[in-house]
Amino acid sequence: MNTVKYRVGKWIPSDRDFLKSWLEKKVQQAKDSDLALHPAIQDLKNAIYADAVLYMCFTSMYDDIPQGYEEPVKNFEIMLLVMNQVLNEAPCYSVDEDNVGLVGFPINAILDWAMGTKGGYLAFTHPVVNEKLKVILNVWKTFLDSEASRYVLINGKIQQAQPDYSNPIGWFTLEGLTAMAKEDPFWDKNKKNPTYAEVLKNFTDNFKCNSSLPYFGFKSWDDFFTREFNPGVREVSAADKEKNVIVNACESAPYNCATAKRKDKFWMKGQPYSIVDIMANHPLSDNFGDNSTIYQAFLCAKSYHRWNSPVDGKIVAIQNIPGTYYSEAPVEGYDPSGPNCSQGYIAELAARALIFIQSDNAAIGLMCFVAIGMAEVSSCEITVKACDMVKKGSPIGTFHFGGSTHCLIFRPGVEIEFDFHGQTPGLNTHNIPVKARIGVVKPK
């Protein structure tokens, strides 16, 4: 079996031939299907035809794709047809000859090249488009939270009533369990060709499940996706309970650590962070001016997706912020890895959640955790409320049906010695365990 490389978070294969083949098969599947357009898809279609600007944007985004790329999705009519097809499908592995890959962001894959065009930039920052997309993604969310979505949680080839030309296999196959094991920071990276028993043990030792039950006891795809660790797995160590230690809020890989301004041109080269835009002008943003510190990390498709408090303290305020879903930084142009490289940019624009925490450590004071949705990951569920007291490592929320990125924001004057676990933040890093030390605050 050849190795299929992935983009950041491993939501979409980097292998262009694999992705093109998957798209060609999904386009053919959608064309062969007699599936009527879902009302949410039809509503977006009507909006495009009713508005001359939107019609121009959605038409030009496919006209502007560079020649020679032979994009299987030729126009927005086909785009809508394939989007309609995936609304009743759960993410799964696909087999293409001797390759196995995960297309965890199917709508992102459908829009892959179009997102990077000028028309795509205008369309996916348009409030009407994002309003319609939110409805579409909520339809998919409802499906993924239903028992009907469990068909991918098996050990074997997936048999569906309707043919799926992408040759899907289940998450509990050797390939699926191995892929999840490889994202475990404690998995032996030197282990070659692990057995099914080994990767199964890794999963059942880590997560609450019952492998003797159908679907391992999960009630839905979303139940599997938001799975919890078993008691004793990923606990805050005794040493890291010291008040000067900051722990990892998500099982995630470090992407960036930077000094931010209160207001900045976040869409320009380098994608500098703009505090008031990230926080959507929240009143508490006045506490975070120039020289604030931002630590950003991204989550992998196959990892734990719950959020945990990085410090001991009190929840001061929470807020869910609606935003964009498929906008990428215009400076990335036609680069198919543009969404990966746009994580700084989307911190200001994407659907996201803010959790302000007043740390018990005066050297930290008020800080903010920001959960940021990427592509299909539009649902950020906050599970704490204002005035709640939280301990370091305690649950504060979760992403649903996807992977994403998150930020920790600290006020000016907070000096932190970060621990990236032997890595340099960027696109080629690996997961740091949730609740593990990522920084030490210097006392004032």
N, C-alpha and C positions, 0 to 999 in steps of 0.2 A: 504494500500500500504506500503510495507516495504521500509525502507530507504536504498538507495544504496550509499555507501561511495565512494568518489573519491580520485584520486591522486591529487597532487598539481596542481592548475590551473583548476581542475575538467574537464580535457579533456578526461580522460579515467576512468571508474569506478574501484575502488579498489576491488570491489566484484569479486573474481576470477571466481565464478560459473557463474555470469552474463556475464563476458567477454568471458569465454569459450563457453557459449551458443551462444553468438553473433557470435563468430568466426566460430563455427560449422555450423551455418546457412549461413554465407557468403561463406564458402567453398562449401557447397552444392549448393548454388545459382550459384556460378561461374562454378561448374562442370555441372550443368543443362543448363547453358547458351550456346548458339551457337555463342557468341561474339568472333570475331577474335582478336588476340593479336594486340594491338595498336603498330604502328611502334616504338614508344619510348620504350615500354616494350620489344618488340622483339630485339631491339638494345642492351638492357642490357643483355638479355638472350644470344645473340650472343657473347657479350663480356665475359660473364662467361665461356662459352664453348671454347672460343678461347684462353683463358689464363689459364695455368695449376695452377698458384697460386690462381687466383680468383675461379676457379672450386673447388680447395681444400678448400678455405675459406667458400664458400657458401654451400658446402656439409658438412663440419665438423661442421658448426654452428648449424645445426639441429641434427647431430649425438651427439653433446656435451650437448644438453639439458638434465638436470638431469632426471633420470628415475622416473616415478611415476607422472609426471606432465601432461601426456596425452595431449600434445600440439596438437590442431586440424590441425595446419599447419605443415605437416610432412617433407617437403623438399622444396627446392627452386623452383621447378617447380610449386608446389601448391601456394607458396608465390607469384610468378609472375602472376599466374592465378587470384588470389584474388585481387592483386594490379590492374590488368587490369579491374576488375569488378568495382572498386570504382572510376575509373577516370571519370565516367559519373554520379556520385552520389554526392549530397551535404550532409554535416553533418546534422543529425537530431536525434531526440530522438527515442529510440527503446523500445518496450514493451515486457517483458518476464514474462509471468504469471502475478504476482502482482507487479513486479518491473518496474520502468521506469528509463532508464539511457541514458546518452549521450556518444557516442563514437565519439568524435570530431576529434581525430587523428586516422583515420582508418588504414593508412599504418603503423603508430607506433604500433597499436594493432596487426597487422599482424606480425610484426617483434619483438614483445614483448620479448619473451625469447631469440630469436636468437641474439639480440643485445648484451646481456651480456656474450656471449661465447667468447673464444679466437678467433675463426674463425670470429665472428661478429665484434670484435674489429679491426681485420686486414682488413676485407672487408670494413667497414664503415669509415675507415680512408684512404682508397685507393683513389687516385685522379681520376682514371678512373671511379670507382663506383660513386663517387660524381658528376662527370661530367654527367653521364647517369641519375642519380637521379634528377639532376637539370632540365634536359629536361622533365622527367616524371612529376615533380611537376609543371613545367610551362604549361604542357598540362592540368593538373587539374585546375590550376589557370585560364586558358582561359575559361574552362567550368564554373567555379564558378563566372566568370565575365559576363556570358551570361544570357539571359532571361530564358534559359532552366533550370537553377539552382534554379528558384524561387519556384519550386513545394513543397519545404519544408516550405515555409513561409505562412502557413495556420493554421486555427483552425480546427483540425480534423485528422483522419487517412489518411495517404498518399497513394493514389492509383496510381500505376505506370503501364505502359504497360507491364513491365516484373515483375514477382513476386519477392518480396523482403521478404525473410524468417525471417528478423529481426523485422517485424511488426512496421514499422516506423510511428511516429506521428509528427505533425508540431510544429514549434517554437511558434506559437501563440495559442496553446492549453493552458488550465489551468496549466498543468504541466510545459510547456515551459516558460510561462510568470512568473509563481511562482519561478522557478529556477533563472530567470534573476533578479527578484525582490529581492531575498535573497542575491544577490551579491551587491546590492545597499547599501552603507554604512549608508544611512539614512532610510532604511527600518526598521520597527519595528520587531526586531528579536523574540519578544515574541508572535507575531501574529500567531495563529494556524489556519490551514485550511482556508486561505483567499479565498474570492469569486473571480469569474472570473472578475467581475466589478472592484474589488480592484486592482488586479494585472495588468489589462489592463490600468487602470488609471495611475498606477505607470510608465508603459512603455511610454504611450503617453505624460504624463507630462514631462518626462525626455528627450525623443528623438524626432528628427524631423521625422515625419511620418504622415500618414493619415489612420486611422483604417477603414474608410468607403470605401477605395479603395481596389481592389484586391492586395494581398501581402503587404498591408499597404502602397502601393505606392513605394516600393523598386523595383529597376530595375533588381537586381540580388542578389544572396547570398552575394557576396562581397560588394554590396551596403548596404545591411543590416548589414554586419559584421563591416564595417567601418562607421557606422551611427554616426551622430553628435548629441551633446546635443542641446536642445532648448536654445534660447537666455536667459540669466539669470541663467541657471543651471551651477553649478560648476565654479563660478567666483572667482578670487583672492580677498580675503577680504581686506578691507582698511588697517587693521593692518599688513597684510602679504605683502603689497606693499612696506614696508620699505626695504631698500637695503640690510640689513643684514639677511633677511629671504630667505631661499631656499624653493621652493614649489615642490610638487610631480609632476614629469614629465608625469606619466601615472596613470590611475586608477589601483592601484597595491598593493600587499601585501608584506611587508618587508621580505626579505629572509636572508640577511647577511649584516653586516657592519664590515669592516676589514681594517687593515693596510696592504699595499701591497709592494712588492719589485719590482725593475725594471725588474729583471729576476728571475724566480722561477720555481720549478718543479710542475707545475699545475696539473699533472696527478697523483700525489701521495696522500696519505691519508691526508684528510683535505682540499685538493684542493686549495692550496694557489694561490692567483692571481699573474699573471706575466704581468706587464704593457706593455712591448714591444710586447709581443705576442698578447695581447688583441688588441693593436693598430696596429698590423701587421707591426711593424717597421716604422710607419709613422714618418716623420721628427719631428713633434711636440711632439712625445713621449719623446724626450730629456728633455722636461720640467717636466716630471713626473718620478722622481727617486724613490729610497727607501723611505719608510714611506709616500707614497701617501695614500690617504683615498679612499676606494671604498664602495659605498652604492649600494646594489643590491636588486631588487624587481621583483616579477613575476605577470603576468596578468592572470586573470580568463577567461575561455572559453566564459562566458556569459556577459562580461563587455565591456566597451568602450575601443577601441584599438588605439586611436590616441595619438601622442606624443605632449607634450607642453613644452615650454622652462621653466626650473626651475629658471632662473635668467633673469634680464635685461642685455642686452649686444649686442655684435657684433659677427656674425658668421665669424669665422676665416678660417675654412676649413671643408670640408665634404668628406666622402669616403665610398663607398660600398665595402665590402670585401667578396669575395666568400669563402665558407668553407664547413664543413661537415654538414650532415643533421640528421644522426641517430647514431652518435658515442656517447657512454656514458663512464664515467670514469671507467677504468679497475679495480680500487679498489672496485667498487660496486659489482663485480662478477655477480651471477645469481639472485640477488635481483630484482624482477619485478618492484620495485619502483626506480630502478637505474637511469632512466632518470630524475626523480624528484631531486634526490640527486646529480646530475651531473651538476648543474647550474653553479657552479664555474668553473668547467672543460671546459664546452662548451663556456664560455666567450672568451676563447683563440682560439677555433677551429671552431665554428659554423658560418654559413653565418650571417653577421652582418653589421651594419652601424655605422659610427663614425660622430659625429657632435661636433666640437671644438667651444667653445663659450668664448669670452673674456668678462668677467663680468664687468659691470660698477663699481662694488664694488672692490676696489683695494685689499681688504682683501681676496677676492676670486681669482681674476685674471683669468688666463686661466683655464678652466675646460673642461671636455669631457662627452658628453652623448653618451652611447653605446646601440643601439638597437640590441638584439641578437635573432636570429631565433632559434626555437626549433622544431625539427621534420618537420611536414608539413609546418610550418611557415617559408618559405624560402625567402619571398619577403618583404624587408624593404624599404619602399618608403620615401626618404627624400624630403621634400617640400620647403626647404630653400636653398639658395646658399651663397657662400662666399661673404662677405661684407654686407649681409643683417643685418639690425638692428632688434632685437627682444625684445619684452616686456615680462615680466614674465607672463607665462600662454598662450602666443601666440602659434599657431600651428607650428610644425617643421617637422612633418612626421606621418607615420602610418604603422602598420603591416597590412598584407593582409592575408585573409583566415586562421586564426589560432590565437593562443595565444602565449605569449612568455615571455621573461625576459629582463631586462634592467639594466644598471649600470650608476651611476654618479661617475666620477673620479675627485678627487681634488688633487692639488699639495702638496708636503711636506710643512709643516708649516702652512697650512690652518686649523685652529681650529674650529670645528663645534660641537655644542651641538645638537644632533639629537633628534627628537621627533617621536617615533614609535607608538604614539597614544595608549599608555597603553599596548603594546605588546613587546615580545621579538622576534627579527627576527628569522625566521625558517620556517618549512614546514606547520605549523598549524596556520598561521596568516590570518587576513582578510584584505580586501581592505581599504586603506586610500584614500579618495577622491582625484582625480586629481586636481591640483592647490592648495591643502591644504598644510599648513606648515609641513615640515618634518625636518627642521633644522634651527639653527640660528648660523651665523658666528661671532666669536669673533673678534672685531676690533683689528688691529695691532697698 
